[in-house]
């Protein structure tokens, strides 16, 4: 486990557990937000065999992405350690934020089916918020434009996935896309699953797409859309971590 700065016991309310499924898919701008706002964090590298600590010491749990499918857990047995930690966190009433594969982990832990989709979504593509999404405090904050011009029900975020999931029982669907109905949901007292990547930085995408045929298109679109996405993401982070 990689530990950040240790905080006194009375600061546990401002400490976050980050579960990484693969080394290259870290918290990105979420980590930047936490550092800028003096939140502590511990990072668990699941792929390297590191085991999550008990979740009671944390305000919230972040579950990051990865290229594998949850139905491949026999080939990637470390995924089950993430499943257990997320289940423990949700049962304990902790806030959980799942990104891409992390969103699928949340869906599966909550009893929904995760499966291969009919097509891949790769690049800067639109999501459309549901009526419930526009009423949700954190998603409405994401919908706010960078200049505070008011919420937009449709905006671009970064996608790279070929799997999808059914909506878990008791969850609220917050957003969909042209290809997939379930792009975001909330559950319980402030947990969120986001099939898309709000946390990406240009540097992360440069690394992910090195040698990929889509690289030129993706990086050109990143120059165009990332600034707005980052502003929306930070609006979301503020609501997720402080309300």
N, C-alpha and C positions, 0 to 999 in steps of 0.2 A: 504493500500500500504506500502511496505517496501522500505524506501529510503536509498540510499547509501550516501556517502559524498556529500554535496552540493557544486557545482562549481559556480564561478562567471558567470554572464550572457555571457561574452565573451568566455566562455568555453563550451557553449551549443553544439558546433560542436564535442565535445568529450564526449557526454552523450548518453546512450543507454536505451531504454525502453524494459523491459523483461516481456512478458506475459506468465504466467504459468497456465496451465489447471488443474494441480493436484500438490499437495505439493511435492511429491517425484520425480517429473521430472523437475528439475531445470537446470540452464545453464551449470553446470559441468565445463569442461575445458574451455568453452567460458568465464565463469565468472573468472576463473583463469587468462586467457589472459588479460581481461579487467583490473583486479586489478594490474597485473604486469606492465601494460603499462599506468597506471594512468587515465583510463577512468572511468567516473562516470556512475552509473546505478541506475535505479528505477525498482523495481520488483512488479508487480501486480499479486496478487493471485486471479485469476478469479473465481475459485471454491468457494472461501470464500465470493464472492459477491463484491469484490473490482472492481472499475470501472477504466478503463484506462484514464489517463490524455490526453489533446490535444497533438497530435504527433509533432506539429511544434517546440516544445522545444527539439527535439531529433535528433541526427545524423541518428539513425537507430532503427529498431524495431525487436526484436527476439520473435518468437512464438515457444514455446516448445511443447513437446509431451503429450500424455495422452492415457489411455486405451479405451476411449469411441469412438464411431463413429460419424461423423458429421451428419449422418442421424438420430441420436438420440438427436438432439438439443431440441426436446420437453421435453425429460427427463433430459437434462442438459442445461437449458436455459442460463446459464452464457456463453456458447460457443458463443452466438450471440454478446456479448460485445466484444469478440475477433475478430469476423468477421468484426464488424464495425471499430475497430481500425486498422486492417490490410487494409481494403478498403480505409480508410482515409489516411493511410501512403502511399499506392501505388499511390493514386490520387495526393498526395502532392509531389511525386517524391522522397520520403525517401527510403533509403535502407531497405529491409525486408529480414530476414533470417528465414525460417520456417524449423523446424526439426520434422520429423515423422508426428504426427498429425498436427503440424504447417505447414508442406508442403501441407497437404491436405486442410488446411484452405486457404492457398494461391491459390491452384488450384480452389477451390469452389468460392472464391471471384472473381477470374478472369473468371468465367463462365463455368468451366469444371465440369464434373461429377465425384463425389467421391462415391465409392461403395465397397461392400465386394468383396475381391478377391477369387480366387479358392483354395488358400492354404495359410497357414501362413509361413512367413519367420522369423525364430528365431535363433539367434546365429551369429557367425562370418562367414560371407559368402561373396563371391566375388561380386563386381560390375565391369562393363566394361564401360569405357568412350566411348562416340561417337566421331566422328571426330571433331564435334563442341566442345565437352567437352575438348579434348586435345588442342584446340585452345583458349579456354576461360582462361583468366589470373588466376582466382582464382582456377578453377578446375585443371588446369595444375599444379598449386602450390601444390594442394592436391596430385596429381599424383607423385610428386617428392618423392623419397625414403628418409628415415631419414638420409642417408649418402650423399645425393645429387647426387646419381648416374644417374640421368636422369629420366624423367617421364615414368611411367608404365601405360599402358591403362587398366590394370586389377589388382585389389588389394582388400584386405578384409576390410570390415567395419562391424559394429554391427547393426543387424536388430532385430526388434520385432514388427511385424505388420501383420495384416490380411486383411487390406483394401488397396485399390489402387485408382488411379485417371487417367482420361484422360488428355492429354497434353492441356493446355489452348491455345486459339488462341493468337498468338503473342509471345508465349514463345518458348525458344530454348531447346530441349531435350539434356541433357548433359551426362546421364548415364542410364544404365539398368542392370538387373540381369537375371539369368536363368529363374526365375519365373515371373518377372514383367518388362515390357519394360520401364516404366517410374519410374526411381529412383531419378532423379535430373533434374531440369530445371532452367534456368535463365529467368529473365523478366526485361524489361526496363533498367534503368541505374544502374544495379548492384545488383538487388535482386535475391535471390536464394532459391529454395525449395529443401530440401534433405529428401527423404523418410527414410533414414537410420540415425543412431545416431553417429555423430562425437564427441559428447560432453561427452560421458560416461567415468566414472572413475571406477576402480575396486570396490571402496566402493559403488558406485551407483548400480552396478550390483549385488553385494552381497545383498543389500537391496531389489532390484527388484525380485530376484530369491529365496529369502528365502522361503522355503517350496515348491518350484516348482520342478517337476521331472527332468527338464533339468539342474538343478543347477550345479551338478558336472561337466558335459560336458562344460557348458558355462564358469565356472570359470577356468577350465583347459585351454580352448582356450584363455581366457582373459590373462592369464599369458604368453601365447605364442605370441599373436597378439597386445595387447594393446599398447605397447611401440611404435611400428611402426605407429599404427593408430593415436596416440597422436601427433607424429611428423608431420604426414600428415595434421592433423587437424589444428595444429598451423600455418603451411604454408598457409592454406586456410584462417584462421582468419586474418593473417597479410595482405593479399591482400584484403579481404572483408572490413576491417575497415580502411585501409589507402589508397586505390586507388579509 
